[in-house]
Amino acid sequence: MPDLLLELRSEEIPARMQRKAAGDLKKAVTDGLVEAGLTYEAAREYWTPRRLVLDVRGVSARSRDVVEDRKGPSTKAPEGAIAGFLRSAGLSDVSEAHVHTDPKKGEFYVAHIRTPGRDAEEIIAELMPSVIRNFSWPKSMRWGKNSARPGAMRWVRPLQSIVCTFGPETSEPVVVPFEVEGISSGNVTYGHRFHAPDAIVVRRFDDYAAKLEAAKVVIDAERRKEIIRTDAANLAFARGLEVVEDEGLLEEVSDLVEWPVVLMGEFEESFLQIPAEVIRLTIRANQKCFVTRKSGETEGLSNHFIITSNIEAKDGGAEIAHGNGRVVRARLSDALYFWETDQHDLPDLMSFAASFEKFGLDAKKPLDQRMARLDHLGVTFHAKLGTQGERVQRIITLARELAPIVGADVELAVRAAILAKADLQTENVGEFPELQGVMGRKYALLQGEDVRVAAAIEEHYKPQGPTDSVPHDPVSVAVALADKLDTLFGFWAIDEKPTGSKDPYALRRAALGIIRLILESDVRIELSTLASNAFASVADKAVGAANEVVADLLSFFHDRLKVYLKDQGARHDAIDAVLSAEGGQNDNLLFIARRLEALIVFINEEDGRNLLAGTKRAANILAAEEKKGTAIATSVEPSLLAEQEERALYDAVVKAEAEVETTLAAEDFSGAMLALAQLRAPVDAFFDKVLVNAEDERVRANRLALLKRIAAATGKVADFSRIAG
């Protein structure tokens, strides 16, 4: 079957757009082929900084003929209706229609419309201009003499040539002819713009890829990545070094070159006094280069870095490496200045006196000075939630309250909360905002802070996503929780909640962070109480009553907890069952998760499955009787329990209730399930031997009350009616 090759070559496409654009092109073309009645076996997209490429294999040579039976009006219908049907079906006379008979509707006209298939080349020639003209780029431009014309085509950069060939492997492919903005499709492309700028005639994909590689263009982005990765590792190894892995940078630089050439540059060792994170970010952000370190080491860096060039220079890359080194040295000189400046006293210390006193800061310590300046300048956190200084005060209050709950030293937690945002006023964080926390930790250690305080300054931002690590030191946990809880409490108070896909303040991420901190650190927190206390600090800014805001926020936590637990593999019905339990302490997320674990184990065992069936039967009977208006006693009267099985069930329920209450109070969730398991046999016996709907109304009402008692006993652990099966 024929294969299709498409190449759209332009001036340089921004690296961040290439992968998505290639995928979008693949989807647009393959969807268009299928909609037109063609099939294909496989399709793969490729991209370089100067071209988008599509290789579609096994395309059908022609679309199938389509036969459609279009039902028309009755043969007795008015002439106007019949004439309209004939026109819509493309028939010139009623004799061309067929008459069908329906037992109920009688005779009616049917048009058998046959649409012949079309050659694939014709379909492709019609499809491609539309795909190219309507292609969506995040940013695009017009160019050339037609750019001022209304409706002129837009592309990410000026489009230079189009290759479109089609044909089977056994014969010479043809050029599919079409034109877009004065550019005609053809079978001619061009290689590397410096090494091989001459025209190249291509046939099909394999021939195209081989000829381009000979012309210094590697079209497979994954191959370019592996070339860079391998050559960089080998070049570093020859110097006794290893490359510090950076998958994001590798992805980016592979999309900046068509012919990757790996070189090594260097800078003066005196710059190594700058923190490794700063050196790495400086070199990464400004030169898109990788840093290295001595083989086997995990800390620190070497003074050599890896450059990815797009050309093979005649001097072996010496001038390229020298030029990059010159720029890196200039950038590192700035970074060294920032590093040293951040450790010196601020020039206007005396104006921060009120802030020093408010937070109990030490005016002799550089990081304390930065915190005082942050407060003094009144840097806004959010227009409705006040300044960063006000926010830090709220975080301090929460950290003080949380510290004993998570087992942290209160003084250390408060100290860490005071300094948590101080590095926002440092030169290094001003240059590289992604270093917030990291620089705070380094400066804290330099001024002699407790290592737990320094760690908490960095780790209080964690976790920042589902794959980010969770801090485990109690001081870090206390401040991390305080920071995220303040964010959620504050934005909920001012009614700035996530809506649909919009979450500008990353509140879903903050909630997930809190959930992970609580569950992975075994933290027992009553969120409602904590939220109510925190609400007082923003009460003057709040929209709505405290109890309403807190209830809504707790519901949001439950939604996020459901998402998290489902991602961990928990059954959604079991989650709903636990959240719906009566008196289930649903503001204690750890309590919910542990109860869920025990419940899942229980309902996967025979006793659990059988009890689940029994409780569902009881619930169904109760629902049916309540619907009929049958009287149900408000409580069970033991004297009316005539049958041995109902007396046994009553005794078992009373015993289970007491044990469930005791075990839940002790957070012994497995014990609570064990207590419920004892109900399995008496429930089964009750339904086997006892007639619930007894003739005696009092006995019937009493037995229905006993069924309610079963639901109440199990309901303290989970709402079994919500569990499937």
C-alpha positions as CSV (number, residue, x, y, z in Angstrom):
1,M,0.0,0.0,0.0
2,P,1.2,3.6,-0.6
3,D,3.0,5.7,1.9
4,L,2.7,9.5,2.4
5,L,5.6,11.8,3.2
6,L,5.0,15.4,4.2
7,E,7.6,18.0,5.2
8,L,6.8,21.6,6.0
9,R,10.1,23.5,6.2
10,S,10.3,27.0,7.6
11,E,12.6,29.4,9.4
12,E,13.4,28.4,12.9
13,I,10.5,27.1,15.1
14,P,10.7,27.9,18.8
15,A,11.8,24.8,20.7
16,R,8.8,24.9,23.1
17,M,6.4,24.6,20.1
18,Q,7.9,21.9,18.0
19,R,6.8,18.7,19.7
20,K,3.1,19.8,20.0
21,A,3.0,21.2,16.5
22,A,4.3,17.9,15.1
23,G,1.6,16.0,17.0
24,D,-1.1,18.5,15.9
25,L,0.0,18.1,12.3
26,K,-0.2,14.3,12.6
27,K,-3.7,14.5,14.1
28,A,-5.0,17.0,11.5
29,V,-3.7,15.0,8.5
30,T,-4.7,11.5,9.7
31,D,-8.1,12.7,10.9
32,G,-8.6,14.3,7.5
33,L,-7.6,11.1,5.6
34,V,-10.0,9.0,7.7
35,E,-12.9,11.5,7.3
36,A,-12.4,11.4,3.5
37,G,-12.8,7.6,3.6
38,L,-9.1,6.5,3.5
39,T,-7.4,4.2,5.9
40,Y,-3.8,4.0,7.0
41,E,-1.7,1.5,9.0
42,A,0.7,3.8,11.0
43,A,1.7,7.4,11.3
44,R,4.7,9.0,13.0
45,E,5.7,12.6,13.4
46,Y,9.2,14.1,13.5
47,W,10.5,17.6,14.0
48,T,13.6,19.7,14.0
49,P,14.1,23.5,14.5
50,R,13.4,24.1,10.9
51,R,10.8,21.4,9.8
52,L,7.8,19.4,10.7
53,V,7.7,15.9,9.1
54,L,5.0,13.3,8.9
55,D,5.5,9.7,7.7
56,V,2.1,7.9,7.1
57,R,2.4,4.2,6.1
58,G,-0.1,1.9,4.4
59,V,-2.5,4.5,3.1
60,S,-5.3,3.1,1.0
61,A,-4.9,4.1,-2.7
62,R,-8.6,5.0,-3.1
63,S,-11.5,5.7,-0.8
64,R,-14.4,3.2,-1.0
65,D,-17.6,3.7,-3.0
66,V,-20.4,4.7,-0.6
67,V,-23.9,3.5,-1.1
68,E,-26.7,5.3,0.8
69,D,-30.4,4.4,1.0
70,R,-32.3,7.7,1.5
71,K,-35.9,7.2,2.5
72,G,-38.4,9.5,0.8
73,P,-42.1,10.3,1.1
74,S,-45.1,8.0,0.5
75,T,-46.0,7.3,-3.1
76,K,-49.2,9.1,-2.3
77,A,-47.5,12.2,-1.1
78,P,-48.1,15.6,-2.8
79,E,-46.1,16.2,-5.9
80,G,-44.2,19.1,-4.2
81,A,-42.9,16.7,-1.5
82,I,-41.9,14.1,-4.0
83,A,-40.1,16.7,-6.2
84,G,-38.2,18.1,-3.2
85,F,-37.1,14.5,-2.3
86,L,-35.9,13.9,-5.8
87,R,-33.8,17.2,-5.8
88,S,-32.2,16.4,-2.4
89,A,-31.3,12.9,-3.6
90,G,-29.9,14.1,-6.9
91,L,-32.5,12.3,-9.0
92,S,-33.9,13.8,-12.2
93,D,-37.1,11.7,-12.4
94,V,-39.3,9.7,-10.1
95,S,-38.6,6.6,-12.2
96,E,-35.0,6.7,-10.9
97,A,-36.3,6.1,-7.3
98,H,-37.3,2.7,-5.9
99,V,-40.6,1.8,-4.3
100,H,-40.4,0.0,-0.9
101,T,-43.4,-1.4,1.1
102,D,-43.9,-1.2,4.8
103,P,-46.8,-3.2,6.4
104,K,-47.8,-0.2,8.5
105,K,-46.9,2.7,6.3
106,G,-47.6,1.4,2.9
107,E,-45.5,2.2,-0.2
108,F,-42.8,4.9,-0.1
109,Y,-39.9,6.0,-2.3
110,V,-36.2,5.2,-1.6
111,A,-33.2,6.6,-3.4
112,H,-30.2,4.4,-3.7
113,I,-27.4,6.9,-3.9
114,R,-24.0,5.7,-4.9
115,T,-21.0,8.0,-4.3
116,P,-17.9,6.7,-6.1
117,G,-14.6,6.7,-4.2
118,R,-11.8,9.0,-5.0
119,D,-8.1,8.5,-5.6
120,A,-6.0,9.2,-2.5
121,E,-3.8,11.7,-4.3
122,E,-6.9,13.8,-5.1
123,I,-8.0,13.6,-1.4
124,I,-4.5,14.6,-0.2
125,A,-4.2,17.4,-2.6
126,E,-7.5,18.8,-1.4
127,L,-6.7,18.2,2.3
128,M,-3.2,19.6,2.7
129,P,-3.8,23.3,1.9
130,S,-6.7,23.4,4.4
131,V,-4.5,21.7,7.1
132,I,-1.6,24.1,6.5
133,R,-3.8,27.3,6.3
134,N,-5.8,26.5,9.4
135,F,-2.9,25.2,11.5
136,S,-3.0,26.7,15.0
137,W,0.2,28.1,16.5
138,P,0.5,29.8,19.9
139,K,2.2,32.7,18.1
140,S,2.3,33.2,14.3
141,M,3.2,35.8,11.7
142,R,2.5,36.9,8.2
143,W,5.4,37.6,5.8
144,G,6.3,38.6,2.3
145,K,4.5,40.7,-0.3
146,N,1.2,39.1,0.5
147,S,1.3,39.8,4.2
148,A,-0.9,42.9,3.9
149,R,-3.6,41.1,2.0
150,P,-6.7,40.3,4.0
151,G,-6.8,36.6,4.9
152,A,-3.1,36.1,4.3
153,M,-1.8,32.9,5.8
154,R,-0.1,33.0,9.2
155,W,2.7,30.5,10.2
156,V,5.0,30.4,13.2
157,R,7.9,31.6,10.9
158,P,8.0,32.1,7.2
159,L,7.2,28.8,5.4
160,Q,9.9,28.1,2.8
161,S,9.1,24.8,1.1
162,I,6.7,21.8,1.1
163,V,7.5,18.2,0.3
164,C,4.6,15.9,-0.3
165,T,5.1,12.5,-2.0
166,F,2.9,9.5,-2.3
167,G,3.3,6.0,-3.6
168,P,4.0,2.3,-2.9
169,E,7.5,1.0,-2.1
170,T,7.5,-1.0,-5.4
171,S,7.3,2.0,-7.7
172,E,8.4,5.6,-8.0
173,P,6.3,7.9,-5.7
174,V,4.5,10.9,-7.2
175,V,4.4,14.5,-6.0
176,V,0.9,15.3,-4.7
177,P,0.4,18.7,-6.4
178,F,-1.1,21.6,-4.4
179,E,-0.1,25.2,-3.6
180,V,-0.2,27.2,-0.4
181,E,0.5,30.9,-0.4
182,G,2.5,30.7,-3.6
183,I,4.5,27.7,-2.4
184,S,4.0,24.6,-4.5
185,S,4.5,21.1,-3.1
186,G,7.3,19.1,-4.5
187,N,10.0,16.5,-3.8
188,V,12.9,18.9,-3.0
189,T,14.2,19.8,0.4
190,Y,17.3,21.3,1.9
191,G,19.8,20.0,4.4
192,H,21.7,21.9,7.2
193,R,21.7,25.5,6.3
194,F,25.5,25.9,6.9
195,H,26.9,22.4,6.1
196,A,24.6,21.3,3.2
197,P,22.5,24.2,1.9
198,D,22.0,22.7,-1.6
199,A,18.7,21.2,-2.9
200,I,18.0,17.5,-2.2
201,V,15.6,15.4,-4.3
202,V,13.7,12.9,-2.1
203,R,11.3,10.0,-2.8
204,R,9.8,8.4,0.3
205,F,10.5,8.6,4.0
206,D,13.4,6.2,4.3
207,D,15.2,7.8,1.4
208,Y,14.3,11.3,2.8
209,A,15.7,10.5,6.3
210,A,18.9,9.0,4.9
211,K,19.6,11.9,2.6
212,L,19.0,14.5,5.3
213,E,21.3,12.7,7.7
214,A,24.0,12.8,5.0
215,A,23.2,16.5,4.8
216,K,23.8,17.0,8.5
217,V,20.1,16.9,9.7
218,V,18.9,14.3,12.2
219,I,15.1,14.5,12.0
220,D,14.4,12.1,15.0
221,A,14.3,14.2,18.2
222,E,14.8,11.1,20.3
223,R,18.0,10.3,18.4
224,R,19.3,13.8,18.8
225,K,18.7,13.5,22.5
226,E,20.6,10.3,22.7
227,I,23.5,11.7,20.7
228,I,23.7,14.6,23.1
229,R,23.4,12.4,26.2
230,T,26.0,9.9,25.0
231,D,28.5,12.3,23.6
232,A,28.2,14.6,26.7
233,A,28.8,11.6,29.0
234,N,31.8,10.4,27.0
235,L,33.3,13.9,26.8
236,A,32.9,14.4,30.6
237,F,34.2,10.9,31.4
238,A,37.4,11.6,29.5
239,R,38.0,14.4,32.1
240,G,37.1,12.3,35.1
241,L,33.7,14.0,35.3
242,E,30.0,13.2,34.9
243,V,27.2,15.3,33.6
244,V,24.6,16.5,36.1
245,E,21.3,15.1,34.6
246,D,18.8,17.6,33.4
247,E,16.1,15.9,31.3
248,G,14.2,19.2,30.8
249,L,17.3,20.9,29.4
250,L,18.1,17.9,27.3
251,E,14.7,18.0,25.7
252,E,15.1,21.8,25.0
253,V,18.6,21.7,23.5
254,S,17.7,18.7,21.3
255,D,15.0,21.0,19.7
256,L,17.6,23.8,19.2
257,V,19.8,21.8,16.8
258,E,19.5,19.8,13.7
259,W,23.0,18.4,13.9
260,P,24.1,18.1,17.6
261,V,27.8,18.6,18.3
262,V,28.8,18.4,21.9
263,L,31.7,20.6,23.2
264,M,33.2,21.4,26.6
265,G,33.7,24.9,28.0
266,E,35.2,26.0,31.3
267,F,35.3,28.9,33.8
268,E,37.5,29.9,36.7
269,E,37.5,27.6,39.7
270,S,37.1,30.7,42.0
271,F,33.4,30.8,40.9
272,L,32.8,27.5,42.6
273,Q,32.3,29.3,45.9
274,I,28.9,30.2,44.5
275,P,26.2,27.6,45.5
276,A,25.9,24.8,42.9
277,E,22.2,25.6,42.4
278,V,23.1,29.1,41.4
279,I,25.8,28.1,39.0
280,R,23.6,25.5,37.4
281,L,20.7,27.9,36.9
282,T,23.0,30.7,35.7
283,I,24.6,28.5,33.0
284,R,21.3,26.7,32.2
285,A,19.2,29.9,31.8
286,N,21.7,32.0,29.9
287,Q,23.6,29.5,27.8
288,K,21.4,26.3,27.7
289,C,24.5,24.3,28.9
290,F,24.9,21.3,31.2
291,V,27.0,21.4,34.3
292,T,29.4,18.7,35.4
293,R,30.9,17.3,38.6
294,K,33.7,14.9,39.6
295,S,32.7,11.3,38.9
296,G,31.1,9.7,41.9
297,E,30.3,12.9,43.8
298,T,26.8,14.0,44.7
299,E,27.5,17.5,45.9
300,G,29.3,20.4,44.3
301,L,30.3,21.0,40.7
302,S,33.4,21.2,38.5
303,N,34.4,24.3,36.5
304,H,33.6,22.5,33.2
305,F,30.3,22.7,31.4
306,I,28.8,21.0,28.3
307,I,27.7,23.0,25.2
308,T,25.5,21.7,22.4
309,S,26.4,23.3,19.1
310,N,24.5,23.1,15.8
311,I,27.7,23.1,13.6
312,E,30.9,21.2,13.2
313,A,33.5,24.0,13.4
314,K,36.7,23.8,11.5
315,D,38.7,24.5,14.7
316,G,37.0,21.6,16.5
317,G,34.7,24.0,18.3
318,A,37.4,25.9,20.2
319,E,36.1,29.3,19.4
320,I,32.5,28.3,20.2
321,A,33.6,26.9,23.6
322,H,35.7,30.1,24.2
323,G,32.7,32.3,23.4
324,N,30.4,30.4,25.6
325,G,33.0,30.5,28.4
326,R,33.2,34.3,28.1
327,V,29.5,34.7,28.5
328,V,29.3,32.2,31.4
329,R,32.1,34.0,33.2
330,A,30.2,37.3,32.9
331,R,27.0,35.7,34.2
332,L,28.8,34.0,37.1
333,S,30.4,37.3,38.0
334,D,26.9,38.7,38.5
335,A,25.9,35.6,40.5
336,L,29.0,36.0,42.7
337,Y,28.1,39.6,43.4
338,F,24.6,38.5,44.3
339,W,25.9,35.8,46.6
340,E,28.2,38.1,48.4
341,T,25.8,41.0,48.6
342,D,23.1,38.7,50.2
343,Q,25.5,38.0,53.1
344,H,26.2,41.6,53.9
345,D,24.2,44.1,55.9
346,L,21.5,46.1,54.2
347,P,22.3,49.8,54.0
348,D,19.0,51.1,55.4
349,L,18.7,48.9,58.6
350,M,17.5,51.7,60.9
351,S,14.3,52.1,59.0
352,F,13.2,48.5,59.7
353,A,13.2,48.9,63.5
354,A,9.4,48.3,63.9
355,S,9.6,45.1,61.8
356,F,12.6,43.8,63.8
357,E,10.6,44.3,67.0
358,K,7.4,42.8,65.6
359,F,9.0,39.5,64.5
360,G,11.7,39.4,67.2
361,L,14.4,39.5,64.5
362,D,18.1,39.8,65.0
363,A,19.4,43.0,63.3
364,K,22.9,41.5,63.1
365,K,21.8,38.6,60.9
366,P,21.5,39.1,57.1
367,L,18.4,36.8,56.6
368,D,16.6,38.5,59.5
369,Q,17.3,41.9,57.8
370,R,15.7,40.6,54.6
371,M,12.6,39.6,56.5
372,A,12.5,43.0,58.2
373,R,12.7,44.7,54.8
374,L,10.0,42.4,53.3
375,D,7.7,43.5,56.1
376,H,8.7,47.1,56.1
377,L,8.2,47.5,52.3
378,G,4.7,46.2,52.6
379,V,5.2,43.8,49.6
380,T,1.7,42.7,48.6
381,F,0.8,39.0,48.8
382,H,-2.7,39.6,47.5
383,A,-4.8,42.7,47.3
384,K,-7.6,41.2,49.5
385,L,-5.3,39.3,51.8
386,G,-2.7,42.0,52.6
387,T,1.1,42.0,52.6
388,Q,3.7,39.3,52.8
389,G,4.4,40.5,56.3
390,E,0.8,39.9,57.4
391,R,0.9,36.5,55.7
392,V,4.0,35.5,57.6
393,Q,2.3,36.5,60.9
394,R,-0.6,34.2,60.0
395,I,1.8,31.4,59.1
396,I,3.6,31.9,62.4
397,T,0.3,31.5,64.3
398,L,-0.6,28.3,62.4
399,A,2.9,26.9,62.8
400,R,2.8,27.5,66.6
401,E,-0.6,25.7,66.7
402,L,0.6,22.8,64.5
403,A,4.0,22.2,66.1
404,P,2.8,20.2,69.1
405,I,0.3,18.3,66.9
406,V,3.1,17.1,64.5
407,G,5.7,16.6,67.2
408,A,7.8,19.6,66.3
409,D,9.7,21.9,68.7
410,V,7.5,25.0,68.9
411,E,10.3,27.5,69.1
412,L,12.1,26.1,66.1
413,A,8.8,25.9,64.0
414,V,8.1,29.5,64.9
415,R,11.6,30.6,64.0
416,A,11.4,28.8,60.6
417,A,8.0,30.4,59.9
418,I,9.5,33.8,60.6
419,L,12.3,33.3,58.1
420,A,10.4,31.2,55.6
421,K,9.8,34.1,53.1
422,A,12.9,36.2,54.0
423,D,14.9,35.1,50.9
424,L,12.3,36.7,48.6
425,Q,14.3,39.9,49.4
426,T,17.6,38.4,48.4
427,E,19.4,39.3,45.2
428,N,19.8,35.7,44.1
429,V,16.1,34.9,44.4
430,G,15.3,38.2,42.7
431,E,17.4,36.9,39.7
432,F,16.2,33.3,39.9
433,P,12.7,33.0,41.6
434,E,12.9,29.2,41.4
435,L,15.6,29.3,44.0
436,Q,13.2,30.6,46.8
437,G,13.6,28.3,49.7
438,V,16.9,26.9,48.5
439,M,18.8,30.2,49.1
440,G,16.9,30.7,52.3
441,R,18.3,27.4,53.6
442,K,21.9,28.3,52.6
443,Y,21.7,31.8,54.1
444,A,20.1,30.4,57.3
445,L,23.0,27.9,57.8
446,L,25.6,30.7,57.1
447,Q,24.1,32.8,59.9
448,G,24.1,29.8,62.3
449,E,20.4,28.7,62.4
450,D,19.5,25.3,63.6
451,V,19.7,22.8,60.7
452,R,16.0,21.9,61.2
453,V,15.1,25.6,60.8
454,A,17.2,25.9,57.7
455,A,15.7,22.7,56.2
456,A,12.1,23.9,57.0
457,I,12.8,27.2,55.1
458,E,13.5,25.2,51.9
459,E,11.1,22.4,52.5
460,H,8.0,24.4,53.5
461,Y,7.2,24.8,49.8
462,K,7.1,21.0,49.3
463,P,5.4,19.0,47.9
464,Q,4.9,21.1,44.8
465,G,3.3,18.3,42.8
466,P,2.3,14.7,42.8
467,T,5.9,13.5,42.1
468,D,7.7,15.9,44.5
469,S,9.0,14.6,47.8
470,V,7.3,15.3,51.1
471,P,9.3,16.6,54.0
472,H,9.4,14.4,57.1
473,D,11.2,16.4,59.8
474,P,8.4,17.7,62.1
475,V,9.6,21.3,61.9
476,S,9.4,21.2,58.1
477,V,6.0,19.5,58.2
478,A,4.6,22.1,60.6
479,V,5.7,25.1,58.5
480,A,4.8,23.4,55.2
481,L,1.3,22.7,56.5
482,A,1.0,26.2,57.9
483,D,2.0,27.8,54.6
484,K,-0.5,25.7,52.5
485,L,-3.3,25.9,55.0
486,D,-3.0,29.7,55.2
487,T,-3.2,29.8,51.4
488,L,-6.3,27.8,51.3
489,F,-8.0,29.4,54.3
490,G,-7.3,32.9,53.0
491,F,-8.4,32.4,49.4
492,W,-11.5,30.5,50.6
493,A,-12.3,33.4,53.0
494,I,-12.3,35.9,50.1
495,D,-14.2,33.6,47.8
496,E,-11.3,33.1,45.3
497,K,-11.8,29.4,44.7
498,P,-10.9,27.2,41.7
499,T,-13.5,27.2,39.0
500,G,-13.6,24.5,36.3
501,S,-10.1,24.3,34.8
502,K,-9.0,27.6,36.2
503,D,-6.9,27.6,39.3
504,P,-4.6,30.7,39.2
505,Y,-3.5,30.4,42.8
506,A,-2.7,26.6,42.5
507,L,-5.2,25.8,45.3
508,R,-5.7,22.3,44.1
509,R,-2.0,21.7,44.3
510,A,-1.9,23.2,47.8
511,A,-4.7,20.9,49.0
512,L,-3.0,17.9,47.5
513,G,0.2,18.9,49.3
514,I,-1.7,19.1,52.6
515,I,-3.2,15.7,52.0
516,R,0.1,14.1,51.3
517,L,1.8,15.8,54.3
518,I,-1.0,14.6,56.6
519,L,-1.1,11.0,55.3
520,E,2.6,10.5,54.8
521,S,3.5,12.0,58.1
522,D,0.6,10.4,60.1
523,V,-0.6,13.8,61.2
524,R,-3.9,13.9,63.1
525,I,-5.5,17.3,62.5
526,E,-9.1,18.4,62.9
527,L,-9.3,20.7,59.9
528,S,-12.6,22.3,60.9
529,T,-11.1,23.5,64.2
530,L,-7.9,24.7,62.6
531,A,-9.8,26.5,59.8
532,S,-12.2,28.2,62.2
533,N,-9.2,29.5,64.2
534,A,-7.4,30.7,61.1
535,F,-10.5,32.3,59.8
536,A,-10.4,34.8,62.6
537,S,-7.2,36.3,61.2
538,V,-8.9,37.2,57.9
539,A,-12.4,37.7,59.2
540,D,-12.4,41.4,58.3
541,K,-11.6,40.4,54.6
542,A,-14.0,37.4,54.5
543,V,-17.0,36.9,52.2
544,G,-19.6,34.9,54.0
545,A,-20.0,33.4,57.5
546,A,-17.2,31.4,59.0
547,N,-19.1,28.1,59.4
548,E,-20.2,28.3,55.7
549,V,-16.7,29.0,54.5
550,V,-15.2,26.2,56.6
551,A,-17.9,23.7,55.5
552,D,-17.2,24.5,51.8
553,L,-13.5,24.2,52.3
554,L,-13.9,20.8,54.0
555,S,-16.0,19.6,51.0
556,F,-13.1,20.8,48.7
557,F,-10.6,18.7,50.8
558,H,-12.9,15.7,50.4
559,D,-13.0,16.1,46.7
560,R,-9.2,16.3,46.4
561,L,-8.8,13.4,48.8
562,K,-11.1,11.3,46.6
563,V,-8.9,12.2,43.6
564,Y,-5.7,11.3,45.5
565,L,-7.1,8.0,46.9
566,K,-8.4,6.9,43.5
567,D,-5.0,7.6,42.0
568,Q,-3.6,5.4,44.8
569,G,-5.9,2.6,43.6
570,A,-8.7,2.8,46.1
571,R,-12.3,2.0,45.1
572,H,-14.5,5.0,44.6
573,D,-17.5,3.5,46.2
574,A,-15.5,2.6,49.3
575,I,-14.2,6.2,49.5
576,D,-17.8,7.5,49.4
577,A,-18.9,4.9,52.0
578,V,-16.3,6.1,54.4
579,L,-16.9,9.8,53.8
580,S,-20.7,9.2,54.4
581,A,-20.2,7.4,57.7
582,E,-22.1,8.8,60.7
583,G,-19.9,10.7,63.1
584,G,-16.9,9.7,61.0
585,Q,-14.6,12.6,62.0
586,N,-14.5,13.6,58.4
587,D,-12.3,16.7,59.0
588,N,-9.5,14.3,60.1
589,L,-8.1,13.2,56.7
590,L,-5.7,10.6,58.3
591,F,-8.7,9.0,60.1
592,I,-10.6,8.8,56.8
593,A,-7.6,7.2,54.9
594,R,-6.9,4.6,57.7
595,R,-10.6,3.7,57.9
596,L,-10.7,3.3,54.2
597,E,-7.7,0.9,54.2
598,A,-9.4,-1.3,56.9
599,L,-12.8,-1.2,55.0
600,I,-11.2,-2.3,51.7
601,V,-9.6,-5.3,53.4
602,F,-12.8,-6.1,55.2
603,I,-15.1,-6.1,52.1
604,N,-12.6,-8.3,50.3
605,E,-13.0,-11.0,52.9
606,E,-15.9,-13.5,53.1
607,D,-17.3,-12.1,56.4
608,G,-17.3,-8.6,54.9
609,R,-18.9,-9.6,51.7
610,N,-21.7,-11.5,53.5
611,L,-22.3,-8.7,56.0
612,L,-22.4,-6.2,53.1
613,A,-25.1,-8.3,51.5
614,G,-27.0,-8.5,54.8
615,T,-26.9,-4.8,55.4
616,K,-28.0,-4.1,51.9
617,R,-31.0,-6.4,52.3
618,A,-31.9,-4.7,55.6
619,A,-31.6,-1.3,53.9
620,N,-33.8,-2.4,51.0
621,I,-36.5,-3.7,53.3
622,L,-36.5,-0.5,55.4
623,A,-36.7,1.7,52.2
624,A,-39.6,-0.3,50.9
625,E,-41.5,-0.2,54.2
626,E,-40.8,3.5,54.7
627,K,-42.1,4.2,51.2
628,K,-45.4,2.3,52.2
629,G,-45.6,4.3,55.4
630,T,-45.2,1.2,57.6
631,A,-44.7,2.1,61.3
632,I,-41.1,1.7,62.6
633,A,-40.4,1.7,66.3
634,T,-38.1,4.5,67.5
635,S,-36.1,2.0,69.5
636,V,-35.8,-1.8,69.9
637,E,-37.9,-3.2,72.7
638,P,-36.1,-6.4,73.9
639,S,-39.4,-7.9,75.4
640,L,-40.9,-8.0,71.9
641,L,-38.0,-10.1,70.5
642,A,-39.8,-13.5,70.4
643,E,-37.5,-15.5,68.2
644,Q,-34.1,-16.8,69.3
645,E,-32.4,-15.5,66.1
646,E,-33.7,-11.9,66.6
647,R,-32.6,-12.0,70.3
648,A,-29.2,-13.2,69.2
649,L,-29.0,-10.4,66.6
650,Y,-30.0,-7.8,69.1
651,D,-27.3,-9.0,71.6
652,A,-24.7,-9.0,68.8
653,V,-25.6,-5.5,67.6
654,V,-25.4,-4.1,71.2
655,K,-22.0,-5.7,71.6
656,A,-20.8,-4.6,68.2
657,E,-21.9,-1.0,68.9
658,A,-19.8,-0.8,72.1
659,E,-16.8,-2.4,70.5
660,V,-17.0,-0.2,67.4
661,E,-17.2,2.9,69.6
662,T,-14.2,1.8,71.7
663,T,-12.0,0.8,68.7
664,L,-12.8,3.9,66.7
665,A,-11.9,6.1,69.7
666,A,-8.5,4.2,69.8
667,E,-8.2,4.6,66.0
668,D,-8.1,0.8,65.8
669,F,-9.9,0.5,62.5
670,S,-9.1,-3.1,61.9
671,G,-10.6,-3.8,65.3
672,A,-13.7,-1.9,64.3
673,M,-14.1,-4.1,61.2
674,L,-13.5,-7.2,63.4
675,A,-16.4,-6.1,65.7
676,L,-18.6,-5.7,62.7
677,A,-17.6,-9.1,61.3
678,Q,-19.3,-10.7,64.4
679,L,-22.6,-9.5,63.0
680,R,-22.3,-11.6,59.9
681,A,-23.6,-14.9,61.4
682,P,-26.5,-13.5,63.4
683,V,-27.6,-11.3,60.5
684,D,-27.7,-14.3,58.2
685,A,-29.6,-16.4,60.7
686,F,-32.1,-13.6,61.3
687,F,-33.0,-13.3,57.6
688,D,-33.1,-17.2,57.3
689,K,-35.4,-17.8,60.2
690,V,-37.3,-14.5,61.1
691,L,-40.2,-13.0,59.2
692,V,-39.7,-9.2,59.3
693,N,-43.2,-8.3,58.2
694,A,-45.0,-10.1,61.1
695,E,-48.7,-9.8,61.4
696,D,-48.4,-8.2,64.8
697,E,-47.8,-4.5,64.1
698,R,-45.8,-4.0,67.3
699,V,-43.5,-7.0,66.5
700,R,-43.1,-5.8,62.9
701,A,-42.2,-2.2,64.0
702,N,-39.8,-3.7,66.5
703,R,-38.1,-5.9,63.9
704,L,-37.8,-2.9,61.5
705,A,-36.2,-0.9,64.3
706,L,-33.7,-3.8,64.8
707,L,-32.8,-3.5,61.1
708,K,-32.3,0.2,61.6
709,R,-30.0,-0.6,64.5
710,I,-27.8,-2.8,62.1
711,A,-27.5,0.2,59.7
712,A,-26.6,2.5,62.6
713,A,-23.9,0.1,63.9
714,T,-22.2,-0.4,60.6
715,G,-22.8,3.3,59.7
716,K,-20.4,4.4,62.3
717,V,-17.6,2.9,60.2
718,A,-19.0,3.3,56.7
719,D,-22.2,3.7,54.8
720,F,-22.4,0.2,53.4
721,S,-25.3,1.1,51.1
722,R,-22.8,3.0,48.9
723,I,-20.6,0.0,48.3
724,A,-21.3,-1.9,45.0
725,G,-21.6,-5.6,45.1
